[in-house]
Amino acid sequence: MIYDVCVIGGGPAGIFSAFYSASRKMNTVLIEGNHELGGRLNLFLNYEIYDIPGQFGVLARDFKQALIEQLKVSKANMLLGEIVEEIENIDELFYVTTTKQTILAKTIIAATGNGFNEVKRIEHAHTSGKIQYDPPAFQQYDGPIAVIGHTPMAADWAIQLMGYGNAVTLYTDKELNLQPILMDGLANNNIPIYKFSDFNDWAYEAVFCHIGSKKRTIEFNGRIAQRDNGLTNCRGYFVAGDARYEQGKLKLIHGATHDAMQAVNAAFQYLHEGANYQPIVSTHDPIFKEWIK
């Protein structure tokens, strides 16, 4: 099968790109390296988001689920747990090689964010396998808790766990340089901070670690120059979300979904010469009513 559009990346920009592409009646496949959709939203599932118009204080978990349910309605194809390893452009077709197969597509929408993320893991003589890298359950534990990391996420975990009445200690191997709200939160909660070299897990019921992530990016056609609507120097290759760079760009979820629409409309126009760049709006397009029957 040759797809009209291959969307790479399953974060907000990728999910909405695939949904919107299907709404323009293009045969679409979305490829995500992780085994679940959501991208960076998966790091903040229990956090409230305030910068999405009309979604004031929505939980990241709920917003992620709403995006996924919207995508399912469109019946776009999804491939999860497949990392894109190579993209080749041959005779105006893109050959997208993943860890499992090769996909053929007429166009690409790269919505890879800052790259495929893998959690950084640590090795230390005083650890016995107790360290957890997933977000903690925010609750009261029976014993003291340790958090390891110098990142904003690690500090936030420590503050939130303290709020549930836990005895929390933060360990770090770097000087903390965080937003004032986090530094004040650590100080106001009297959370002790020690060097990681002093860490020993025997004293803690649970240990949670966040020291950042490794980033894996897809290189294609050298450095891709981009113009305002996500076009690149390769015909048929478009960019959306945090992977798209331009002067004045704001890396917010609402901006990512706007990028997605621009990339999809550009892909549609590329495939259908002379087509209108602007689609019919959803209130006047019968396809949306057909999907929800």
N, C-alpha and C positions, 0 to 999 in steps of 0.2 A: 504494500500500500504506500502511496505517496500522499503525505499530508499537505494541506495548504499552509498550515502554520505549526511550527514546533516551538513551544514555549519552554524555556529552560529556567527552572527555579520555581519553587512552590511557596514563596512568601506572599504577602499581600499583592505585590505588583504582578507576580506570576499567576496567582489564582485569578485575579480580576482580568488579566490579559486573556487567559484561556476562556473565561466566561464570556467576555466581550467579543472575542474572536468568533466563538460559536454563535453568538447573537447576530453576527454579520454573515452567518451561514457558511463559514469556512470550516473545513474538516480539520480539527485541532487536536493536538496531543500535548500534554504537559508532562515534563520530566523533572522529578525531584530526587536529589541524592539521598535525603533522609527517608525514613519509613513512614513519616507523617508530614502532612502539609502544615504550613503556618510560618515557616522561616523564623525570624527573630521574635515573633510573637510567642513562640514556645518558651522563650527565656523569661517571659513576663506574664505568664498566664493569670496570676492572681493580682495583677496590677490594674488600676483604673487608668483609662486613657481619656484625656480631656481635649485633645487637639484635632478631633474628627468632627466636622460640622454635623450637627443633629444627633450626635452620639456622645453626649456629655457624661463623662464618668463611666463609660461602658467598660466592663472587664475585658482584658485582652483575650481571655478564654472564650467569652461569649462572642466577641467580634470575629475571632478566628473561626468559630463554628458557623457563624452566619455566612462568612465568605465561602466556606466549604459547602454548605447547603445550597447556596446560590450556584456554585460551580456544578454540583450534582444535577441540578435542574436542567442545565444546558446540555448535558450528556457529552461534554468534551471528554476525550480519552485521557486517562491518568496513568503514569508509570512511576511508582514509588520505589525507593531503595535502589535506584540506578544512577550512578555517578557518570556524568558526561566526561569522557576522556579525550575526545578529539572531534573537531568539526572540519570537514573538507567541503569545498565548493567546486563541483565538477559539472560542467555543461548546464549551468544555471539551476542545479539541484544541490541541496545541502545533505551531506552524509554525516549524520550525527551518531558517533560511536559511543555507546555506554558500556558499563561493566558487564552488560548482559546481551546486547544486540546492537544492530545498526538501524537507525531510523532515517527514512528519506523524507525530505520536506522541501517545499518550494520557497518558504521563507522561515526566518528565525526571529524570535523575540527573546532576547537575552534579559532575563529578570533575575540575575544571579546574586543580587545584593552586593555585599562586600566579598563574596566568595563562599564556597561550601565550608561550613564550620565543623571542626572536630575539636572536642573538648581537650584542653591541655591537661595531661596527667602528671603527677609528681611521684618521685621515688625518694624515700627517706628511710633511714635505718630504724626509726622509731615508729613506723606505721605497720599495722598488722592486718591490713585489708579492711579497716573500718571506714575509710574515707569514702564519702559519697559525692558524686559530681552533679547529680540532679538537684533541682531546687528542693529544699526541705519542706516537710509538712509543717505548716505554721500552726503549732499547738504547744501545749505544755508537756515537757518530757519529764521522766522520772529522775533524771540525773543531769549533770552539767553538760553543756554543749560547746564544741569548738567549731569555729569557722576559720578557714584558711584562705587568704587571698588579699590582694591589694587593689582589686577592682571595685567600681561602684556597686556592682552586684553583691560582692562579698560583704561590704559594709552594710548594705541594705538588708541582707539576710540576718546579719548579727543584730541590727536594730529591731527588725520585726520579731525575731525569736525572743529578744529581751522583753518585748511588749507582751508576750504570753506568759511572763513570769519565770522565764528560764534564766539560769546562771550561764552567761555566754562569755567566752574569751575569743578574741580575734588574734590570729597569728599571720604575720606577713614578713616577706623577705625583702620588701622594698619600702621606701618612705612613702607614706600615704599622701597623695595629692588629689583630693577629691573635691566635689562641689561642697560649698559651705553648709548646705542643708544636711549632708551626710556627716561631715566632720562635727557639726554641732550635735547631731543625733548620737554619735559615738560618745562625745564628751558629756552630754546631758544625761545619758543613761549609764555613765560611769563604766563603760565597757573596757576592760583591761586589754591592752595591746602588747603582744610580745613578739620577739623575733621567731621566725619559723624554726631556726636552728635549736630553739629551746622546746620544741613541740614533742610531746609523747602522748600517744593516743590512749594509753591505759587508763587515764584519769577521766575519760569522757564517755558518756553513753552513746553519743553520735557525733560524727565529724563531717562537716560539709565544706567542700572546696570549690572555689571559683577563681582561677588564675588566668582566665581568658581562653581564647580558642585559636587553633591553627586555621588558616584560611587557604582554601584551594580555589584558584581561579582558572577559568578556561581561556587559553590564549588562541586567538584566531586572527589571521591576517595581520599580524603585528599589532601595533597600537591602533585601535580603531578610532578615527576622528569622528566626532559627532556634531550634528547641527541641532537646531532648536527643537525639532519634533522627534528626536530619537533616531534620525537617519544616520547612517554611517558611510564610510568610504567603500563599503561592499554592498552591491545591489542585493536587495532582499533580506538584509540583516539589520534588525532594529533593536533598540535598547530601551528598557523601562526600569523605573525604580532606582535603588541606590547604585546600580551598575552604570547608570547614565550620569555623565558629568557635564555640567555647563555652568557658566558664570551666574551666580545668584541662586543656584539651586538650593532648596530647602529639603533636607532628608526627613520628611514626615510622611505618615501613612497616606494622608489625603493626596499629597503630591505624587506618591507612587501610583495610586490608582488613576490619577490624571495622566501620568506618563503612559500607563497601560492603554488607555483609550487612544492616545495619540499614536502609539506604536501600531496598534491594531488597525486604525484607520489608514495609516501609511502603508501597511502590509496589504490591506484590501485594495487600495488604489494601485499598488505595484502589480497585484495579480490581475486586476480588471482595469485595463488601460482606459482612461477617460471617465472612470467612475467618480462619483462625488466623494470628496474627502470626508464630508460630514454625513453621518448616517441619519436615518429617520429616528426621531427620539422615541423612547420606549412607550410613551403614552399613545403614539400613533403607529406602532409597529406590531402587526398581528403575531409575530413569532413569540413574544413574551406571553400573550394570552394562550397560545398553543401549548407552551411549556407547562403552564400551571393547571391545565385541564385535568 
